Amino acid sequence: LAFVQSRYWALLGKSTHAQARQKIYAILKDKNSPLDILGGAAWGMAGFSDPEAMESLKSALSWQSGRSYAFRRSILLAFGSISHQNVITELSTIFKGPDANNEIIGGLLRRFGNNEILKNSTAGANFISDFVTQPNTFNDQMKARAISTLEESKSIEVQNALKIIAEQASTERLRSLAQKILEKNFNG
């Protein structure tokens, strides 16, 4: 039953009705919401994919701050499903913040990889390029996962990002992976 309820809240994010957003907002604000319901509500709010949804999720992090890591994680992961270029600022903050562990970053990358609008945008492609080429605490495996999110993309924005990675990545493994995707998707 909890799974069905969670999916219900997630699907409400596909709605354009103000009442749907208000119901999801109430779940996010309720400090007694069960984890599975809260996760569905966070996913639902992300489905609205607008600046108001991003602000609601940021507020939810504050409202749920006294609860366990699992509650925080379920809200943070929802940011990866927002299909609005302004979310890149929030993703950058998460990637550089105290919540930036392999579980959170891996989950966000998985959602980013399924987010066609965001990953094919200039902001999204540059975000991945910056994550791979700029110094941070993540190893090559995580950076390779980031590059792989662009594997099926054939936009000029992704092509430019892959060229930067192929030239500037810190290891041969990462440069080679970017080059292979360039050859596959853009004939070199």
C-alpha positions as CSV (number, residue, x, y, z in Angstrom):
1,L,0.0,0.0,0.0
2,A,2.8,2.4,0.8
3,F,4.4,1.9,-2.6
4,V,1.1,2.7,-4.3
5,Q,0.7,5.8,-2.2
6,S,4.2,6.9,-2.9
7,R,3.6,6.5,-6.7
8,Y,0.4,8.5,-6.3
9,W,2.3,11.4,-4.9
10,A,4.9,11.1,-7.6
11,L,2.3,11.1,-10.3
12,L,0.6,14.2,-9.0
13,G,3.7,16.1,-10.1
14,K,2.7,15.5,-13.7
15,S,-0.5,17.5,-13.1
16,T,-1.0,21.1,-13.8
17,H,-3.5,21.6,-11.1
18,A,-2.7,24.0,-8.2
19,Q,-4.5,21.7,-5.8
20,A,-2.0,18.9,-6.7
21,R,0.9,21.1,-5.9
22,Q,-0.7,22.2,-2.6
23,K,-1.2,18.6,-1.5
24,I,2.3,17.6,-2.3
25,Y,3.6,20.7,-0.5
26,A,1.6,19.7,2.6
27,I,3.3,16.3,2.6
28,L,6.7,17.8,2.3
29,K,6.0,20.2,5.1
30,D,4.6,17.6,7.5
31,K,7.4,16.5,9.9
32,N,5.5,13.2,10.5
33,S,5.3,12.1,6.8
34,P,6.6,8.5,6.5
35,L,9.8,8.1,4.5
36,D,8.2,6.4,1.5
37,I,5.4,9.0,1.2
38,L,7.9,11.9,1.6
39,G,10.0,10.4,-1.2
40,G,7.0,10.1,-3.5
41,A,6.0,13.7,-2.6
42,A,9.5,15.0,-3.3
43,W,9.5,13.2,-6.7
44,G,6.1,14.6,-7.4
45,M,7.2,18.2,-6.6
46,A,10.2,17.7,-8.9
47,G,7.8,16.7,-11.6
48,F,6.5,20.3,-11.8
49,S,10.0,21.3,-12.9
50,D,9.8,25.0,-12.3
51,P,11.5,27.4,-9.9
52,E,8.6,27.1,-7.4
53,A,9.2,23.3,-7.2
54,M,12.9,23.9,-6.6
55,E,12.1,26.3,-3.8
56,S,9.6,23.9,-2.3
57,L,12.3,21.1,-2.2
58,K,14.8,23.4,-0.7
59,S,12.3,24.3,2.0
60,A,11.5,20.6,2.5
61,L,15.2,20.1,3.3
62,S,14.9,22.6,6.1
63,W,11.5,21.3,7.3
64,Q,12.8,17.7,7.5
65,S,16.2,18.7,8.8
66,G,15.7,17.1,12.3
67,R,15.0,13.7,10.8
68,S,17.4,11.0,9.6
69,Y,19.7,10.9,6.6
70,A,17.2,8.8,4.7
71,F,14.7,11.6,4.7
72,R,17.2,14.2,3.5
73,R,18.4,11.8,0.8
74,S,14.9,11.3,-0.6
75,I,14.5,15.0,-1.0
76,L,18.0,15.6,-2.4
77,L,17.6,12.9,-5.1
78,A,14.5,14.6,-6.4
79,F,16.5,17.5,-7.6
80,G,18.0,15.3,-10.3
81,S,14.5,14.8,-11.9
82,I,13.8,18.5,-12.3
83,S,13.8,19.4,-16.0
84,H,14.6,23.1,-15.6
85,Q,18.0,24.6,-16.3
86,N,17.9,26.6,-13.1
87,V,18.3,23.4,-11.1
88,I,22.0,23.2,-12.2
89,T,22.8,25.8,-9.5
90,E,21.2,23.6,-6.9
91,L,22.9,20.5,-8.2
92,S,26.2,22.3,-8.1
93,T,25.6,23.2,-4.5
94,I,24.7,19.6,-3.6
95,F,27.7,18.2,-5.5
96,K,30.0,20.6,-3.5
97,G,28.2,20.5,-0.2
98,P,28.4,18.3,2.9
99,D,25.8,15.9,1.5
100,A,28.1,15.0,-1.4
101,N,28.7,11.3,-0.9
102,N,28.8,8.5,-3.4
103,E,25.2,7.5,-2.7
104,I,23.7,11.0,-3.2
105,I,25.9,11.9,-6.2
106,G,25.4,8.5,-7.8
107,G,21.7,8.8,-7.4
108,L,21.6,12.3,-8.8
109,L,23.7,11.2,-11.8
110,R,21.3,8.3,-12.5
111,R,18.4,10.7,-12.5
112,F,20.3,13.3,-14.6
113,G,21.0,10.6,-17.1
114,N,17.3,10.0,-17.5
115,N,16.6,13.7,-17.7
116,E,16.7,14.3,-21.5
117,I,15.9,18.0,-21.3
118,L,18.5,18.8,-18.7
119,K,21.4,16.6,-20.0
120,N,21.0,17.9,-23.6
121,S,20.9,21.5,-22.5
122,T,24.0,23.8,-22.5
123,A,23.8,24.1,-18.7
124,G,23.5,20.4,-18.2
125,A,26.3,19.5,-20.5
126,N,28.6,22.1,-19.0
127,F,27.7,20.9,-15.5
128,I,29.0,17.4,-16.3
129,S,32.1,18.8,-18.0
130,D,32.9,21.0,-15.0
131,F,32.3,18.0,-12.6
132,V,34.7,15.9,-14.5
133,T,37.4,18.4,-15.3
134,Q,37.4,20.6,-12.1
135,P,39.2,19.4,-8.9
136,N,36.8,17.7,-6.4
137,T,36.9,14.8,-4.0
138,F,35.4,12.2,-6.4
139,N,37.3,9.4,-8.0
140,D,37.5,8.4,-11.6
141,Q,34.7,5.9,-11.3
142,M,32.2,8.6,-10.2
143,K,33.5,10.9,-12.9
144,A,33.2,8.1,-15.5
145,R,29.6,7.6,-14.4
146,A,29.0,11.4,-15.0
147,I,30.5,11.1,-18.5
148,S,28.3,8.1,-19.2
149,T,25.2,10.1,-18.6
150,L,26.0,11.8,-21.9
151,E,26.5,8.6,-23.8
152,E,23.3,8.6,-25.9
153,S,23.1,12.4,-26.4
154,K,23.8,13.8,-29.8
155,S,23.3,17.5,-29.2
156,I,25.9,20.1,-30.1
157,E,26.0,21.1,-26.4
158,V,27.0,17.6,-25.4
159,Q,29.5,17.4,-28.2
160,N,31.2,20.6,-27.0
161,A,31.2,19.3,-23.4
162,L,32.7,16.0,-24.4
163,K,35.5,17.7,-26.4
164,I,36.4,19.7,-23.3
165,I,36.5,16.5,-21.2
166,A,38.5,14.7,-23.9
167,E,41.1,17.5,-23.7
168,Q,41.1,18.5,-20.0
169,A,40.2,15.5,-17.9
170,S,42.8,14.6,-15.4
171,T,43.3,11.0,-16.4
172,E,43.7,9.1,-19.6
173,R,40.7,6.8,-18.7
174,L,38.3,9.8,-18.6
175,R,39.7,11.4,-21.7
176,S,39.5,8.1,-23.5
177,L,35.8,7.6,-22.4
178,A,34.8,11.0,-23.7
179,Q,36.7,10.5,-26.9
180,K,34.9,7.1,-27.5
181,I,31.5,8.8,-27.0
182,L,32.5,11.5,-29.4
183,E,33.5,9.0,-32.0
184,K,30.3,6.9,-31.6
185,N,27.9,9.8,-31.6
186,F,29.6,12.5,-33.6
187,N,32.1,10.6,-35.9
188,G,35.1,11.8,-34.1
